[in-house]
């Protein structure tokens, strides 16, 4: 084996005493064909003869052991097996116990054919992500189709002082295996060697009729093990519609005790913080602002935009934040450091706030998890101001506005860093403003259309649109708007394949205003359209406006059995006028149709104003967001969205063509209605 590495990150050694002890003869005995294995091969599925996984935790280390033997019958699987990467953290070691293949009944040691490199895992350092993780690259030469590959290895993470939280608490989530694999024998063991009791919670396990069972909680004292042992096993979970069963292992505790553990750590940091002492220049600027609203805006803007966000993965393993004086002096820090500094500034200006722990990635599952501080991976700030509650992510950049106009963060669960706290749920929300407010007109004279649209974005939409206009060139932006109207005006159905630039002549887009306090960003789009009418196969002409963004297909198509639908849409308001110098059918269904929806989770109205030469639609959509739709309410919620999609998301006007035959055709249409 070519050894060009640093020995601290990996080594070749025997398994630990708590792991399995399998000799070569036993390996060959375990790798035996059966009716079950032959069936998997016939179905084109790769087959794992056995997988033995052990998770071991003590007060000094966390370790994972695995021994598995699986077929390389598929070329793609052979390719993946030939070159693999293992990422290890600081003070974590990857230990290889065995790399072998069973080839035509003969066991072949492949250690000598294995090349290992250790690489820095720093692919995000340019974005402020710092990590001392290492990537162990393993290349195994001369693997062949129909080999059986045997891999036996471990990962051992020895705790340092920086890992004080992981020394104090354990957390591990076992997830049922990928449904692709079939296993002759599948075994998982959780071994608690800690002084404290570990609870484990079985969630989303199912009975024989595939009904979800009630969660089950049990406990492991020091020296006790939890074991799953299955033969001829395939995980039949439908991952598109079901949550795979999992078991959450965590040191026995409750949210109240955990908050009492973490709060003194932060209080110790706050006790050392005096903004006047370490940031006199910042204090002077704050004192010169007379408005409390503007003071608050300045405080948030300062921490978000003037303190660089540095994500140090090693520091995030614990929960002890950097002192605010260092964050201010160095002008950088991770989410904990930035949030603590923001709270210190808010304390100075007399605004009530708290640091809170969140995990946006696993937010849905937190309600099912056992209480654990290791559930959280991010820190933000909760602000109570003028009888309203706001959440600010201090790591966000390029966000603007007084606090009520800033971007809204969608999530549910959080733990305040205060004594005697329980896990809290963020309340559902109604926007006090329209996130999109658009007024447009397509005015047609002499078969030439003039399209004008003025749109005001607010909140998250304004923040996003500023970045979009800043980071993209004008031509790309105009093409994006042209493409939007190509579909909205239904040109895709009578001139599909046509270059949109040839349809929307002299298209222009410009920023009309950018109000940083109101966080409102207004743009104007203009273009000229030759032949602006949509023409059907019978040469009938129409003007149409149907904005399919108003159809929430993810709500209409949602089919998951276990996960509730997460409602996180924006307030939207539109006014669109279609006008022409020709007569229109003022009684046509799609011209006059209106609707009113008052669902508990959203209000939607479409109103029309029709004249002999024009039609205007007014659409107002106001959802209740940051909420899961209960199963009992979901079909009514879905049907309400079906109503929106039933031609209530736009307007069409039919042109009454001149001439006797056209008048007769129109009269006949009226007659048969």
HELIX and SHEET records of a PDB file:
HELIX    1   1 UNK A   24  UNK A   30  1                                   7    
HELIX    2   2 UNK A   35  UNK A   42  1                                   8    
HELIX    3   3 UNK A   75  UNK A   82  1                                   8    
HELIX    4   4 UNK A  111  UNK A  113  5                                   3    
HELIX    5   5 UNK A  125  UNK A  127  5                                   3    
HELIX    6   6 UNK A  161  UNK A  163  5                                   3    
HELIX    7   7 UNK A  164  UNK A  168  1                                   5    
HELIX    8   8 UNK A  255  UNK A  271  1                                  17    
HELIX    9   9 UNK A  275  UNK A  278  1                                   4    
HELIX   10  10 UNK A  280  UNK A  287  1                                   8    
HELIX   11  11 UNK A  292  UNK A  306  1                                  15    
HELIX   12  12 UNK A  315  UNK A  317  5                                   3    
HELIX   13  13 UNK A  324  UNK A  330  1                                   7    
HELIX   14  14 UNK A  335  UNK A  349  1                                  15    
HELIX   15  15 UNK A  363  UNK A  365  5                                   3    
HELIX   16  16 UNK A  373  UNK A  375  5                                   3    
HELIX   17  17 UNK A  403  UNK A  405  5                                   3    
HELIX   18  18 UNK A  460  UNK A  471  1                                  12    
HELIX   19  19 UNK A  474  UNK A  488  1                                  15    
HELIX   20  20 UNK A  491  UNK A  493  5                                   3    
HELIX   21  21 UNK A  500  UNK A  503  1                                   4    
HELIX   22  22 UNK A  548  UNK A  550  5                                   3    
HELIX   23  23 UNK A  553  UNK A  556  1                                   4    
HELIX   24  24 UNK A  589  UNK A  592  1                                   4    
HELIX   25  25 UNK A  631  UNK A  645  1                                  15    
HELIX   26  26 UNK A  660  UNK A  672  1                                  13    
SHEET    1   A 4 UNK A   2  UNK A   3  0                                        
SHEET    2   A 4 UNK A 114  UNK A 120  1                                        
SHEET    3   A 4 UNK A 134  UNK A 140 -1                                        
SHEET    4   A 4 UNK A  83  UNK A  88 -1                                        
SHEET    1   B 3 UNK A  10  UNK A  12  0                                        
SHEET    2   B 3 UNK A  92  UNK A 103  1                                        
SHEET    3   B 3 UNK A 106  UNK A 109 -1                                        
SHEET    1   C 7 UNK A  10  UNK A  12  0                                        
SHEET    2   C 7 UNK A  92  UNK A 103  1                                        
SHEET    3   C 7 UNK A 148  UNK A 158 -1                                        
SHEET    4   C 7 UNK A  61  UNK A  71 -1                                        
SHEET    5   C 7 UNK A  47  UNK A  58 -1                                        
SHEET    6   C 7 UNK A 182  UNK A 193  1                                        
SHEET    7   C 7 UNK A 225  UNK A 234 -1                                        
SHEET    1   D 2 UNK A 129  UNK A 130  0                                        
SHEET    2   D 2 UNK A 311  UNK A 312  1                                        
SHEET    1   E 4 UNK A 171  UNK A 175  0                                        
SHEET    2   E 4 UNK A 246  UNK A 251 -1                                        
SHEET    3   E 4 UNK A 198  UNK A 203 -1                                        
SHEET    4   E 4 UNK A 216  UNK A 220 -1                                        
SHEET    1   F 2 UNK A 308  UNK A 309  0                                        
SHEET    2   F 2 UNK A 332  UNK A 333  1                                        
SHEET    1   G 5 UNK A 388  UNK A 392  0                                        
SHEET    2   G 5 UNK A 378  UNK A 385 -1                                        
SHEET    3   G 5 UNK A 352  UNK A 358 -1                                        
SHEET    4   G 5 UNK A 413  UNK A 416 -1                                        
SHEET    5   G 5 UNK A 424  UNK A 425 -1                                        
SHEET    1   H 8 UNK A 504  UNK A 515  0                                        
SHEET    2   H 8 UNK A 520  UNK A 530 -1                                        
SHEET    3   H 8 UNK A 448  UNK A 458 -1                                        
SHEET    4   H 8 UNK A 436  UNK A 445 -1                                        
SHEET    5   H 8 UNK A 572  UNK A 580  1                                        
SHEET    6   H 8 UNK A 614  UNK A 623 -1                                        
SHEET    7   H 8 UNK A 602  UNK A 610 -1                                        
SHEET    8   H 8 UNK A 595  UNK A 599 -1                                        
SHEET    1   I 3 UNK A 534  UNK A 535  0                                        
SHEET    2   I 3 UNK A 541  UNK A 546 -1                                        
SHEET    3   I 3 UNK A 650  UNK A 654 -1                                        
SHEET    1   J 2 UNK A 565  UNK A 567  0                                        
SHEET    2   J 2 UNK A 627  UNK A 629 -1                                        
END                                                                             
